[in-house]
């Protein structure tokens, strides 16, 4: 994973902080991690309205993690720019659509927000199948949600597409004072597991919420382009050895088709 895509802006102390009468009365500034969208001169990325009625490519994305880590809040903040202070547990699943135009292609992410309750685990596994990317979420202020990631990952590896990309998201980074999982620990775990991306986010403050899905669209788009390029090269090789009309008679369908 390219760590240059992640900036961990640790809470800083003001130069004159030592002159304050009581440090305990001042809350530390929240630690944030700003995701830098990789610069690519060949890509022109634009987020489109939720109601966009057409697309060229469609990918299934699932959000998993313990109950209460803010999975639905991240999706709602990114897609609808809303945040509910009252906690309402997702029952079963919810579905969102996120549209991004990359160059001349409109990419639609079909985002499946799953519940985290154990009672619904058998239902959740059905949504793992055929997913292109999984977003695993934990809360930085609750160590148990981080400790349970291994179980979520095991289930994901068992039930999903083996080539599915994985993002690791530490949500609620605005709660720095209550932090129980360090950025460094989670980053090391992400590197060891070879996840596609890791960064912290805050659904409440809007930190990295939308960027999660922009990056998901970009990575899946580039993976698709690479796949098509490989197919084209394979077809060219076959055509040279057989009939030049072969490609016309056996067209390769897109791996991800808009529904």
LINDA-V90319 format. One record per residue. N is the residue number from 1. RES is the residue in one small letter. NEAR is the number of other C-alpha atoms within 10 Angstrom. Layout:
N_RES_NEAR ; N_RES_NEAR
//
This chain:
1_x_14 ; 2_x_10 ; 3_x_11 ; 4_x_9 ; 5_x_16 ; 6_x_17 ; 7_x_14 ; 8_x_14 ; 9_x_11 ; 10_x_14 ; 11_x_12 ; 12_x_10 ; 13_x_10 ; 14_x_8 ; 15_x_7 ; 16_x_7 ; 17_x_11 ; 18_x_10 ; 19_x_9 ; 20_x_10 ; 21_x_8 ; 22_x_9 ; 23_x_11 ; 24_x_8 ; 25_x_8 ; 26_x_9 ; 27_x_9 ; 28_x_15 ; 29_x_14 ; 30_x_17 ; 31_x_20 ; 32_x_23 ; 33_x_22 ; 34_x_17 ; 35_x_22 ; 36_x_13 ; 37_x_14 ; 38_x_12 ; 39_x_9 ; 40_x_8 ; 41_x_6 ; 42_x_8 ; 43_x_14 ; 44_x_12 ; 45_x_18 ; 46_x_13 ; 47_x_16 ; 48_x_15 ; 49_x_13 ; 50_x_14 ; 51_x_9 ; 52_x_13 ; 53_x_8 ; 54_x_13 ; 55_x_17 ; 56_x_15 ; 57_x_21 ; 58_x_24 ; 59_x_22 ; 60_x_20 ; 61_x_29 ; 62_x_23 ; 63_x_23 ; 64_x_26 ; 65_x_26 ; 66_x_22 ; 67_x_19 ; 68_x_20 ; 69_x_22 ; 70_x_22 ; 71_x_27 ; 72_x_28 ; 73_x_26 ; 74_x_30 ; 75_x_26 ; 76_x_18 ; 77_x_21 ; 78_x_22 ; 79_x_20 ; 80_x_15 ; 81_x_14 ; 82_x_15 ; 83_x_17 ; 84_x_12 ; 85_x_8 ; 86_x_6 ; 87_x_10 ; 88_x_10 ; 89_x_15 ; 90_x_16 ; 91_x_12 ; 92_x_15 ; 93_x_18 ; 94_x_12 ; 95_x_13 ; 96_x_16 ; 97_x_18 ; 98_x_24 ; 99_x_26 ; 100_x_24 ; 101_x_20 ; 102_x_19 ; 103_x_11 ; 104_x_10 ; 105_x_14 ; 106_x_23 ; 107_x_27 ; 108_x_27 ; 109_x_26 ; 110_x_18 ; 111_x_22 ; 112_x_23 ; 113_x_26 ; 114_x_27 ; 115_x_25 ; 116_x_23 ; 117_x_16 ; 118_x_11 ; 119_x_10 ; 120_x_14 ; 121_x_14 ; 122_x_9 ; 123_x_14 ; 124_x_23 ; 125_x_15 ; 126_x_11 ; 127_x_20 ; 128_x_26 ; 129_x_17 ; 130_x_16 ; 131_x_22 ; 132_x_23 ; 133_x_26 ; 134_x_24 ; 135_x_22 ; 136_x_22 ; 137_x_27 ; 138_x_29 ; 139_x_28 ; 140_x_27 ; 141_x_22 ; 142_x_16 ; 143_x_14 ; 144_x_14 ; 145_x_19 ; 146_x_21 ; 147_x_12 ; 148_x_13 ; 149_x_18 ; 150_x_10 ; 151_x_11 ; 152_x_17 ; 153_x_17 ; 154_x_10 ; 155_x_15 ; 156_x_22 ; 157_x_14 ; 158_x_13 ; 159_x_17 ; 160_x_19 ; 161_x_15 ; 162_x_13 ; 163_x_11 ; 164_x_19 ; 165_x_19 ; 166_x_23 ; 167_x_20 ; 168_x_23 ; 169_x_26 ; 170_x_26 ; 171_x_26 ; 172_x_27 ; 173_x_25 ; 174_x_22 ; 175_x_18 ; 176_x_20 ; 177_x_13 ; 178_x_12 ; 179_x_18 ; 180_x_15 ; 181_x_20 ; 182_x_13 ; 183_x_20 ; 184_x_10 ; 185_x_9 ; 186_x_20 ; 187_x_22 ; 188_x_12 ; 189_x_13 ; 190_x_20 ; 191_x_15 ; 192_x_10 ; 193_x_12 ; 194_x_14 ; 195_x_15 ; 196_x_18 ; 197_x_24 ; 198_x_29 ; 199_x_25 ; 200_x_30 ; 201_x_29 ; 202_x_23 ; 203_x_26 ; 204_x_19 ; 205_x_13 ; 206_x_19 ; 207_x_23 ; 208_x_24 ; 209_x_25 ; 210_x_21 ; 211_x_17 ; 212_x_24 ; 213_x_23 ; 214_x_23 ; 215_x_18 ; 216_x_23 ; 217_x_27 ; 218_x_19 ; 219_x_16 ; 220_x_21 ; 221_x_20 ; 222_x_13 ; 223_x_12 ; 224_x_16 ; 225_x_12 ; 226_x_12 ; 227_x_14 ; 228_x_16 ; 229_x_12 ; 230_x_12 ; 231_x_13 ; 232_x_14 ; 233_x_12 ; 234_x_11 ; 235_x_18 ; 236_x_15 ; 237_x_11 ; 238_x_14 ; 239_x_14 ; 240_x_10 ; 241_x_9 ; 242_x_10 ; 243_x_9 ; 244_x_13 ; 245_x_9 ; 246_x_14 ; 247_x_14 ; 248_x_8 ; 249_x_8 ; 250_x_9 ; 251_x_9 ; 252_x_12 ; 253_x_8 ; 254_x_12 ; 255_x_11 ; 256_x_16 ; 257_x_13 ; 258_x_14 ; 259_x_10
//
